[in-house]
């Protein structure tokens, strides 16, 4: 299955599996997770290499999100200077957005097409994850617009604090979506790799 076919197959997925509305993947897509539950991943001999690297990337995205939320709260509470906040937002924001774009591109063009052929029972899950990436891209575009607005207001503390207050709420919404996606992606893909090996 090519990346294009994976993306197009999402049209057959019901809207209740969309990222903003689902609580997890359906049981039909979790059949390999039943064989390889999260609790045993690290004890499996196939855990090292790609899986460890890939999960470390996911953890990095989660940590950066937490750092950005904490920074936003500190700015709103006047516990950090605007210049310092702006510097950290520019650095962490760029790392977050560029890192996610790169990560998703590699998954969509390389890993998803290969992994989706390993077990037909879970192939449809990759269409869901691919659609998630497009949904997250829309939120990342909003993230960039908000962050740029904040950086342009760095010399106006009250304006900046107001903008960052709204930004903090946006970050919370994005965190919820990203966490849902990362968890579902991990629980679909890690069992596939543990069962069938590194797709490279």
HELIX and SHEET records of a PDB file:
HELIX    1   1 UNK A    3  UNK A    8  1                                   6    
HELIX    2   2 UNK A    9  UNK A   12  5                                   4    
HELIX    3   3 UNK A   15  UNK A   17  5                                   3    
HELIX    4   4 UNK A   27  UNK A   29  5                                   3    
HELIX    5   5 UNK A   31  UNK A   35  1                                   5    
HELIX    6   6 UNK A   38  UNK A   43  5                                   6    
HELIX    7   7 UNK A   50  UNK A   76  1                                  27    
HELIX    8   8 UNK A   82  UNK A  106  1                                  25    
HELIX    9   9 UNK A  107  UNK A  111  3                                   5    
HELIX   10  10 UNK A  112  UNK A  115  1                                   4    
HELIX   11  11 UNK A  123  UNK A  152  1                                  30    
HELIX   12  12 UNK A  157  UNK A  196  1                                  40    
END                                                                             
